[in-house]
Amino acid sequence: MLEEYKLPRAQERRFADVFGKSKLVVTPKEEQALFLEALQGELSQTVEAIDGVIDARVHLVLPERDLGGAFRGQPKASVVVEYVPDAQGQPPIQRNEVQQVVAHAVEGLAPTEVAVVLKAASIAAPRSTRGGDLDVVRSAGLVLDRGSVQRFKVYVATATMLLAVLGFLLLLEGRSNNKLRTRLQGVERELRQAQRSAAPAPQKAAGQG
C-alpha cells in the first residue's frame, strides 16, 4: 500500500541540497549540470505540491549558450505527472497548466516545447474474496461487509450473553458474601456473650458484709 501511494516520497535534490554541499571549485560543465539538477528538483516539488499529485518528474534539455549568452537552440522539457483521479476521473491539474508552470520557470522555454504526460495512479480499490467490489454496510460508525453482518450479530449476541452471565455470577457472589458477613457477625456476638458468661464473678473485699 505504501508503494502504491509512493510513500515515503522520494525527495528531489533542490538548490539548497545541490549548491549547499558542492565542492569549492567546479568546472563550467559541472556547474551547468548541478544547476539543471537543482532546477528539475524545484519544478518537481512545485508540481507535487498540488493536491492529488502523487509523483512528478521533470526533465530539462538546455542547449549551450553562445558567446552573447543566448541559447544556440530551443530549450525543451518533459514532465510525467502521476495523480489520483477525482470523483469524475479527472486529473487535479490540466496539461496546459503544467506547461505554463514549467515554461515560466525556465528562461527561453516556450509552453509548446513542454511535453506533458498525465498518468492516473494504479491504486486498486479493495476487493472481496469473491473477486467483486466489497458490498459494505455502514451502521453506528462501523463499516462491515454485507456477508459478515450475520456473523457480527452472532458475535455481539454471544458477547452480550457472556456479560449477562458474568453479571449474574457477580450478583450471586455479592449476595453470598453478604450472608457470610452477617453470619460471621452473629458468631462474633455469640462468642462475646459466651466469654462474658464464663468470666468469674468478682469477689467481695474482706470486712465487707
trRosetta pair geometry for C-beta under 8 A, 3 or more apart (Angstrom, degrees):
i j d omega theta_ij theta_ji phi_ij phi_ji
1 4 5.7 -51 -149 32 33 112
1 5 6.6 13 158 -1 65 108
2 5 6.2 -69 -149 49 31 98
2 7 4.6 -98 -160 76 81 93
2 8 7.4 -9 -177 -25 118 50
3 6 7.4 29 -174 -80 34 33
3 7 7.8 -102 -62 48 20 62
4 121 7.3 102 172 170 78 112
4 122 7.4 -106 -145 89 97 66
4 123 4.8 112 161 -111 120 84
4 124 7.7 -93 -135 17 151 72
5 54 6.6 -136 -165 -136 51 121
5 121 7.9 48 -108 -178 45 151
5 123 6.8 50 -72 -102 70 133
6 9 5.7 47 132 -102 95 75
6 10 7.8 -79 180 5 97 83
6 54 4.9 124 21 167 134 104
6 55 4.9 -161 -123 -54 168 114
6 82 7.3 125 -41 91 145 136
9 48 7.4 129 -172 -175 145 145
9 55 7.4 -173 -138 -93 98 82
12 40 7.1 -126 -174 114 134 78
12 41 3.4 178 139 -137 108 85
12 42 7.9 -132 107 -29 127 27
12 44 4.6 106 -29 70 163 136
12 45 6.0 -135 50 -47 119 90
13 17 4.3 -128 -153 94 78 134
13 18 5.3 96 152 -58 115 90
13 37 5.9 4 81 147 120 107
13 38 6.4 -75 122 -96 88 60
13 41 4.8 -123 76 -72 46 157
14 17 5.3 92 48 13 60 103
14 18 7.0 -133 101 -3 26 95
14 38 5.8 64 180 -154 32 79
14 41 4.5 -139 -80 114 54 124
14 42 5.3 95 -136 -70 94 74
14 45 6.6 -5 -82 -13 122 146
15 18 6.0 -62 -137 42 28 103
15 19 5.7 -14 -179 19 69 114
15 20 7.9 90 133 -24 58 92
15 38 4.4 84 -83 -179 55 132
15 39 7.9 51 -67 -65 92 51
15 41 7.8 -168 -27 72 52 116
15 42 6.5 21 -22 -59 94 122
16 19 7.2 -62 -118 54 16 82
16 20 4.9 17 -179 -24 56 133
17 20 6.3 -37 -101 36 11 109
17 21 6.8 -25 -176 15 47 113
17 38 7.4 175 60 -111 82 93
17 41 7.4 -72 46 123 125 169
18 21 7.5 -113 -178 45 11 82
18 22 6.6 25 153 -54 59 108
18 34 4.9 152 171 -174 121 93
18 35 7.8 165 122 -79 149 28
18 37 5.8 149 -102 90 142 108
18 38 4.1 -109 22 -70 147 109
18 41 7.6 168 -32 21 119 143
19 22 5.4 -32 -136 -3 40 123
19 34 6.6 114 -72 149 75 127
19 38 6.7 -2 -19 -73 95 157
22 26 6.2 -34 168 -46 125 135
22 34 6.3 28 -96 -138 137 160
23 26 6.2 129 68 -63 91 87
26 30 4.2 -123 -175 91 104 124
26 31 5.0 132 108 -59 122 83
26 34 7.1 -21 -179 -3 164 140
27 30 4.7 94 53 8 78 102
27 31 6.9 -143 93 -6 39 88
28 31 5.6 -55 -143 38 32 113
28 32 6.3 33 157 -20 66 105
29 32 5.8 -55 -149 35 29 110
29 33 6.4 27 153 -16 64 107
30 33 5.7 -56 -147 38 33 110
30 34 6.2 32 155 -18 67 106
31 34 5.8 -53 -145 38 30 110
31 35 6.3 32 155 -20 63 107
32 35 5.7 -54 -146 36 29 112
32 36 6.3 30 154 -20 63 107
32 62 7.6 -142 -175 83 106 125
33 36 5.7 -54 -147 36 31 111
33 37 6.4 31 154 -19 65 106
34 37 5.7 -54 -147 36 31 111
34 38 6.3 28 156 -16 65 107
35 38 5.9 -58 -147 39 29 109
35 39 6.2 28 156 -19 65 109
36 39 5.8 -55 -145 37 29 110
36 40 6.4 30 156 -19 63 106
36 60 5.8 -147 -157 74 95 116
36 62 6.2 -146 -101 18 114 122
37 40 5.9 -56 -149 36 29 111
37 41 6.5 29 153 -19 63 107
38 41 5.6 -55 -151 35 33 112
38 42 6.4 34 153 -20 66 104
39 42 5.7 -50 -147 34 33 112
39 43 6.4 29 156 -15 65 106
39 60 6.4 -16 99 7 118 156
39 105 7.3 158 -168 141 100 111
39 106 7.1 92 169 -92 138 92
40 43 5.9 -57 -147 39 31 108
40 44 6.3 33 154 -21 65 107
40 58 4.8 -171 -152 90 75 95
40 59 6.6 25 -127 -100 131 32
40 60 5.7 -141 -76 3 96 103
41 44 5.7 -54 -146 35 31 112
41 45 6.4 31 156 -18 64 105
42 45 5.8 -57 -152 36 30 111
42 46 6.5 33 151 -23 64 105
42 105 7.4 -166 106 -176 114 143
43 46 5.5 -50 -149 32 35 115
43 47 6.6 29 156 -14 66 103
43 56 7.9 -119 127 130 73 125
43 58 4.2 -34 97 34 121 174
43 60 7.9 112 19 -47 152 116
43 79 7.9 -104 141 -104 122 115
43 101 7.4 134 -151 132 91 99
43 102 5.8 60 -157 -114 136 81
43 105 5.8 168 -91 85 105 157
44 47 6.1 -58 -150 39 31 105
44 48 6.1 26 155 -15 66 113
44 56 4.8 173 -150 97 70 96
44 57 6.2 7 -111 -111 119 28
44 58 5.0 -143 -62 9 79 102
45 48 5.7 -59 -141 42 30 110
45 49 6.5 43 155 -36 63 100
46 49 5.8 -49 -157 16 29 116
46 101 6.4 -177 125 174 129 126
46 105 7.6 180 19 -64 164 155
47 50 6.2 -40 -176 7 45 112
47 53 6.0 -140 147 175 76 165
47 56 3.8 150 92 -135 124 171
47 58 7.1 145 3 -51 136 114
47 79 7.0 160 -75 -164 165 128
47 81 6.1 -113 166 -105 133 110
47 93 7.5 -129 -153 50 85 166
47 98 6.6 39 -118 -127 122 95
47 101 6.7 136 -80 107 86 152
48 53 5.3 -145 -128 110 41 118
48 54 7.8 -43 -135 120 90 16
48 55 6.8 -4 -105 -130 110 25
48 56 4.8 -139 -56 16 81 112
49 53 7.7 16 49 55 26 127
50 53 4.6 66 71 -3 93 124
50 92 5.6 160 143 117 112 124
50 93 5.3 10 157 -45 166 128
51 92 6.1 -152 89 -157 62 152
52 83 5.3 31 140 -164 89 102
52 84 5.2 -125 -158 55 71 86
52 86 7.0 -32 -122 -63 144 84
52 91 7.3 144 132 -175 129 55
52 92 3.1 139 71 -43 141 145
52 93 7.7 168 78 -14 116 81
53 56 6.0 7 170 -45 128 109
53 81 6.0 -61 -136 -166 109 102
53 82 7.3 104 -165 77 66 51
53 83 5.1 -45 -106 -101 53 89
53 92 6.0 -115 -43 59 76 129
53 93 6.8 0 -63 6 117 121
54 82 4.8 -57 64 107 104 97
54 83 6.2 175 6 -106 84 27
54 84 6.2 97 -42 -32 106 87
54 121 5.3 70 2 -75 150 136
55 81 7.6 168 90 -154 54 40
55 82 4.3 16 53 46 92 116
56 79 6.8 -12 -168 -169 95 97
56 80 7.1 164 -152 85 46 55
56 81 5.1 -1 -108 -109 86 72
56 82 7.4 -148 -68 26 46 69
57 79 7.0 163 84 -153 54 49
57 80 4.6 4 52 52 102 99
58 77 6.6 -13 -169 -170 88 113
58 78 7.7 160 -154 84 44 47
58 79 5.2 -7 -105 -105 72 85
58 102 6.4 -178 -136 -116 125 121
59 77 6.6 157 84 -157 53 62
59 78 4.8 -6 58 57 104 91
59 79 7.6 -167 24 -74 68 42
60 75 7.1 -14 -170 -172 94 105
60 76 7.6 155 -159 88 50 47
60 77 5.0 -19 -105 -103 64 91
60 106 6.4 178 -131 -105 131 147
60 109 7.9 -72 -138 -88 103 146
61 75 6.6 163 87 -158 64 57
61 76 4.5 -1 55 61 113 90
61 77 7.0 -163 20 -75 73 43
62 71 7.2 -109 -172 -117 74 121
62 75 5.2 -3 -110 -117 62 103
62 106 7.5 -141 -86 -165 108 120
63 71 5.0 96 67 -171 103 97
63 72 5.0 -124 141 61 125 78
63 73 3.6 135 -59 45 164 100
63 74 7.3 68 -6 41 130 24
63 75 6.7 -128 8 -77 82 59
64 71 7.7 133 85 -146 27 60
64 72 5.5 3 76 19 74 124
65 68 7.8 -125 168 73 97 53
65 69 5.3 -11 176 -155 137 31
65 70 6.2 144 -151 71 86 23
65 71 5.8 -58 -98 -90 69 41
65 72 6.7 173 -125 -20 18 85
66 69 7.3 -46 68 17 65 19
66 70 5.6 -7 36 60 103 79
66 71 7.9 60 -3 138 82 5
66 72 5.5 117 -49 -73 89 93
71 74 7.2 108 120 -93 135 20
71 75 6.2 -91 -128 -40 166 88
71 108 5.3 154 0 137 137 167
74 108 7.6 -153 -146 150 52 103
74 110 7.3 -34 -166 14 112 109
74 113 6.0 -147 151 -109 114 152
75 106 5.9 -154 139 143 152 126
75 107 7.6 113 -11 85 157 55
75 108 5.2 111 6 99 122 98
75 109 4.3 -73 94 -85 123 84
75 113 6.7 114 95 117 61 147
76 109 7.4 158 -86 -133 16 98
76 113 4.8 -113 -112 169 68 106
76 114 7.6 171 -166 -84 56 42
76 115 7.7 21 179 -3 100 97
77 102 5.3 -159 111 155 158 136
77 103 7.6 -154 30 -76 137 62
77 106 6.7 159 -50 12 135 160
77 109 6.2 34 -13 -157 117 140
77 113 6.7 86 23 120 74 84
77 114 4.6 -9 71 -116 105 79
77 115 7.2 -168 99 29 54 67
78 114 7.4 168 -88 -164 28 55
78 115 4.5 -14 -114 66 79 104
78 116 7.8 -179 -159 -75 51 32
78 117 7.6 20 -179 -3 93 101
79 98 5.5 -158 93 164 153 127
79 102 6.0 -140 -51 -54 136 152
79 114 6.4 14 -2 178 112 100
79 115 7.1 173 25 90 66 54
79 116 4.9 -10 66 -112 104 72
79 117 7.1 -173 94 29 55 67
80 117 4.7 -11 -113 66 71 109
80 119 6.5 11 -174 -1 89 122
81 91 7.4 80 111 -164 124 139
81 93 7.0 -85 171 65 163 116
81 98 6.3 -120 -32 -101 143 148
81 116 6.9 0 3 -169 112 94
81 117 7.0 172 26 87 67 56
81 118 5.3 -18 69 -112 104 62
81 119 6.7 167 85 26 48 75
82 119 4.8 -32 -101 79 70 103
82 120 7.7 51 -155 158 64 5
82 121 5.4 84 169 -77 97 83
83 91 4.9 86 73 -142 154 90
83 92 5.6 -155 -159 16 135 95
83 93 7.4 -166 -88 28 152 85
83 118 6.7 -23 15 -164 120 90
83 119 7.3 138 18 75 71 51
83 120 6.5 -50 70 -113 75 47
83 121 6.4 -133 88 -20 23 94
84 92 7.6 35 61 -27 68 115
84 120 7.7 74 -127 -157 22 71
84 121 5.3 -27 -83 29 63 127
84 123 6.9 -12 -113 22 97 135
85 88 7.7 -121 168 78 101 47
85 89 4.7 -4 175 -145 141 40
85 90 6.3 119 -155 46 87 23
85 91 6.6 -58 -106 -78 67 45
85 120 5.3 -1 -41 -132 107 115
85 121 7.9 -151 -9 35 73 79
86 89 7.1 -68 64 3 61 14
86 90 5.3 -18 38 57 107 79
86 91 7.9 152 -4 -121 90 2
86 92 6.8 118 -45 -77 104 71
89 120 7.9 -20 -166 -108 77 145
91 94 7.0 141 78 -84 110 39
91 118 5.1 -65 -70 -171 161 136
91 120 7.3 -124 -82 -83 90 78
93 97 5.0 -121 -175 82 92 132
93 98 6.0 101 132 -54 122 90
94 97 4.7 97 60 2 78 106
94 98 7.4 -145 97 -5 43 84
95 98 5.9 -55 -155 34 35 110
95 99 6.5 36 149 -20 66 105
95 116 4.6 161 -149 84 86 138
95 118 6.3 -103 -77 -28 88 121
96 99 5.4 -50 -148 35 38 116
96 100 6.4 40 153 -21 67 102
96 111 7.2 40 -155 173 71 134
97 100 5.8 -52 -149 34 33 111
97 101 6.5 34 153 -20 65 105
98 101 5.8 -54 -148 34 32 111
98 102 6.3 21 160 -10 67 109
98 114 7.1 -159 119 136 84 131
98 116 4.7 118 86 -119 135 141
98 118 7.9 -175 -12 -71 150 97
99 102 6.3 -63 -146 42 27 102
99 103 5.8 20 162 -16 66 116
99 111 4.0 80 148 -164 111 91
99 112 7.5 49 -169 -65 140 25
99 114 4.2 160 -130 71 77 128
99 116 6.0 -99 -57 -31 84 130
100 103 6.0 -58 -135 41 25 107
100 104 6.1 21 168 -17 63 112
100 111 5.7 -3 -79 -107 53 129
101 104 6.5 -65 -150 36 19 105
101 105 6.8 9 156 -14 57 114
102 105 6.0 -70 -155 36 31 108
102 106 6.6 0 161 2 69 113
102 109 7.0 -80 131 123 82 144
102 111 8.0 121 68 -119 86 65
102 114 5.0 136 79 -128 130 145
103 106 6.5 -76 -145 46 30 93
103 109 4.8 -147 -136 109 65 96
103 110 6.1 -16 -140 160 130 14
103 111 4.3 -85 -21 -76 160 62
103 113 7.5 116 -103 55 108 86
103 114 5.6 -111 -55 -29 94 133
106 109 3.8 36 90 1 112 137
109 113 6.0 -129 -165 74 73 121
109 114 6.9 68 162 -58 114 99
110 113 4.7 87 63 3 85 106
110 114 7.8 -149 97 -14 50 84
111 114 5.7 -54 -159 21 44 114
124 127 7.2 -31 151 -25 118 105
125 133 6.5 -3 114 -121 132 98
126 134 5.7 -1 103 -13 103 129
127 131 6.6 -10 177 -149 122 26
127 132 7.1 158 -154 86 85 16
127 133 6.8 -74 -117 -100 61 37
127 134 7.1 -180 -149 -39 18 83
128 131 7.2 -43 76 20 75 23
128 132 6.0 -9 43 66 109 65
128 133 7.1 53 -3 133 99 15
128 134 4.9 133 -53 -90 99 67
128 135 7.6 -20 -40 9 149 72
128 145 6.6 121 -109 -136 118 135
128 147 7.7 103 -155 18 141 134
132 135 7.9 18 108 -32 115 93
134 145 5.6 -89 -161 -108 102 95
135 145 6.7 76 68 -159 62 69
135 146 4.4 -36 109 8 104 123
135 147 7.4 90 62 -19 104 84
136 143 5.3 0 -177 -175 131 91
136 144 6.5 145 -156 77 75 33
136 145 6.0 -55 -100 -96 64 42
136 146 6.8 -153 -112 -34 12 77
137 143 7.6 158 77 -154 41 47
137 144 5.2 -24 60 67 90 88
137 145 7.7 39 14 140 84 8
137 146 5.3 103 -28 -89 108 72
137 149 5.8 19 39 -78 148 126
138 142 7.1 167 -151 83 51 47
138 143 5.4 -16 -99 -100 78 71
138 144 7.9 164 -85 22 30 69
139 142 5.7 -21 70 58 68 93
139 144 7.3 -27 29 16 100 112
144 148 5.3 -129 -179 81 101 105
144 149 5.6 118 117 -82 135 71
144 152 5.8 -58 -132 -26 152 157
145 148 4.4 73 66 9 92 108
145 149 7.7 -134 93 -33 49 73
146 149 5.8 -24 -158 -14 42 117
147 150 8.0 -50 179 22 38 96
148 151 5.2 -59 -160 47 61 114
148 152 5.7 67 141 -29 83 102
149 152 5.6 -56 -150 35 30 112
149 153 6.5 33 152 -22 65 102
150 153 5.6 -50 -151 31 34 113
150 154 6.7 36 150 -19 64 101
151 154 5.7 -51 -153 33 35 112
151 155 6.6 37 150 -19 65 102
152 155 5.6 -51 -151 34 35 113
152 156 6.4 34 152 -19 66 104
153 156 5.7 -54 -148 37 33 110
153 157 6.2 31 155 -18 67 106
154 157 5.8 -55 -145 38 30 109
154 158 6.2 30 156 -19 65 108
155 158 5.8 -57 -147 38 28 110
155 159 6.2 26 156 -17 65 108
156 159 5.8 -56 -147 38 29 109
156 160 6.3 32 154 -22 64 107
157 160 5.6 -54 -148 35 31 113
157 161 6.5 30 155 -18 65 104
158 161 5.9 -54 -149 35 31 109
158 162 6.4 30 154 -18 65 106
159 162 5.7 -54 -148 36 32 112
159 163 6.4 32 154 -18 65 105
160 163 5.8 -55 -150 37 31 110
160 164 6.4 32 152 -21 65 105
161 164 5.6 -54 -148 35 33 112
161 165 6.3 31 155 -17 67 104
162 165 5.8 -53 -147 37 32 109
162 166 6.2 33 153 -19 65 107
163 166 5.6 -54 -146 38 31 113
163 167 6.3 33 154 -20 65 105
164 167 5.7 -55 -150 36 30 111
164 168 6.4 31 152 -20 64 105
165 168 5.6 -54 -148 35 33 112
165 169 6.4 32 154 -18 66 104
166 169 5.8 -54 -148 37 31 110
166 170 6.4 32 153 -19 64 106
167 170 5.7 -54 -148 36 32 112
167 171 6.4 35 152 -22 65 104
168 171 5.6 -53 -151 33 33 113
168 172 6.5 32 152 -17 65 103
169 172 5.7 -52 -148 37 34 110
169 173 6.3 34 153 -19 66 105
170 173 5.6 -53 -146 37 32 112
170 174 6.3 36 153 -22 64 104
171 174 5.7 -53 -151 33 31 112
171 175 6.6 28 153 -16 64 103
172 175 5.8 -55 -150 37 33 108
172 176 6.2 33 153 -19 67 106
173 176 5.6 -54 -147 37 33 112
173 177 6.3 34 154 -20 65 105
174 177 5.7 -53 -148 35 31 111
174 178 6.5 32 153 -21 64 104
175 178 5.6 -53 -150 33 34 112
175 179 6.5 33 153 -17 66 103
176 179 5.8 -54 -150 37 33 110
176 180 6.2 31 154 -17 66 108
177 180 5.7 -55 -144 40 31 111
177 181 6.1 34 155 -22 65 106
178 181 5.7 -54 -147 35 30 112
178 182 6.4 30 154 -19 64 105
179 182 5.8 -55 -149 36 31 110
179 183 6.3 30 154 -19 66 106
180 183 5.7 -53 -146 37 32 111
180 184 6.3 33 155 -20 65 105
181 184 5.8 -53 -147 35 31 110
181 185 6.5 33 153 -20 63 105
182 185 5.8 -55 -152 34 31 113
182 186 6.6 32 150 -19 64 103
183 186 5.6 -54 -153 34 35 112
183 187 6.4 34 151 -19 67 103
184 187 5.6 -51 -147 36 35 111
184 188 6.4 38 152 -22 66 103
185 188 5.7 -51 -150 33 33 113
185 189 6.7 33 152 -19 64 102
186 189 5.7 -54 -152 34 34 110
186 190 6.5 33 152 -17 66 104
187 190 5.7 -54 -149 37 34 111
187 191 6.4 37 152 -21 66 104
188 191 5.7 -52 -148 34 32 112
188 192 6.5 31 154 -18 64 104
189 192 5.8 -55 -150 35 33 110
189 193 6.4 32 153 -18 65 106
190 193 5.7 -55 -148 37 33 111
190 194 6.2 32 154 -19 67 106
191 194 5.7 -55 -146 37 31 110
191 195 6.3 33 154 -21 65 105
192 195 5.7 -52 -147 34 32 112
192 196 6.5 30 154 -17 64 104
193 196 5.8 -56 -150 36 32 109
193 197 6.4 30 153 -18 66 107
194 197 5.7 -56 -147 37 34 110
194 198 6.2 24 158 -14 67 111
195 198 6.0 -61 -143 41 29 105
195 199 6.6 43 154 -40 63 99
196 199 5.9 -42 -152 10 33 117
204 208 5.1 -123 166 74 112 124
204 209 6.6 93 128 -57 152 99
205 208 5.0 78 70 -8 81 124
